[in-house]
């Protein structure tokens, strides 16, 4: 999204600042949360599960007596994976529902469009987006990222390509903050290690064909193409590549792959494609709890939706911060407790009830999330590990796990 579009979408933000009481915390024994996830659009393979896990975590907190003397009240909206729709939904959550936190925005374009609204209203925003610009634009420290930045994804792509012996990478990026962040992060890491990227193409959304962009890449004779892409455009690009008959390897972010890609193209087309995504904190008790809830709600393993693990953690972290801030705390006071309950030092806890009990005893806690350890840096970002998956006979098979040092 360019600056002009972002300003247009954020029109009317100043009026929000005049609405009284937006930065007040729980009133009347409730704290209002807005779920803003991609139930439809490009993020729809993940959004319904993300929404369900926000709901499940809210129920879990309320069943344990609430947080900070308040019960959580939930309002649900769909971003449609479109910035324009997300802005309208966010304005409804803020102006009509009077929420004090918005959780679950997925694509970077959506998060960047919503951020001016949440910042103006003085409320907490939690997302699963990767664009580095999110960190830079978070001027009030109210934005918390549960996904790795696109820079770190790019670094992981570079490590994977080096380990697999590729020498002539090229990149293709969807023209938005997320797509460009992926490939720019890769290029920076690859060149820092002495390598050269042989070609780069930025392409526009909603095109029926990408043959010309693809041909430009193939003319450079790469041995691997690294993308910053989404499922709809990846489907078109891979179909046209397969029709070309030119042999080359592909490395794609996990949100651009998955079962729907195989359904659209067939196992033969995707055979050998490398998919990279964040890996949940799979050996933790918090993941075990989340996985049980996800399986019950969605009928499949929680391993299939790392973003749902992130949204589950969002509610638990918020609730523990509310508990740490105490009854009657403002949103600002609650926000200030997020690093306190999520980062070391402190006794490791894996559920809201466990953390609430220790906080009642004035003990320091360190919540270990279902999605990652959730050690928030100065930007409110975390650094999950990355799973490396390869398509074999239409199924993604994990081959490796790559770690990128925090702050790298």
Secondary structure, DSSP 8 states (H G I E B T S, - for coil): --HHHHHHHTTTHHHHTTSTTTT---BTTEEEEEEEE-SSSTTHHHHHHHHHHHHHHHHHHHHTT-BTTBEEEEEEEE-TT-HHHHHHHHHIIIIIS--SEEEEE-SHHHHHHHHHHHHHHT-EEEE----THHHHH-TTS-EEE-S--HHHHHHHHHHHHHHTT---EEEEEESSHHHHHHHHHHHHHHHHTT----EEEEE-SS-S--HHHHHHHHHT--SEEEEE--HHHHHHHHHHHHHHT---EEEEEGGG-SHHHHHHH-HHHHTT-EEEEEE--TTSHHHHHHHHHHHHHHSS-GGG-HHHHHHHHHHHHHHHHHHHH-TT--HHHHHTTHHHHHSSSSEEE-SHHHHHHHHHTT--EEE--SSS-----TTS----EEEEEEEETTEEEEEEEE---TT-
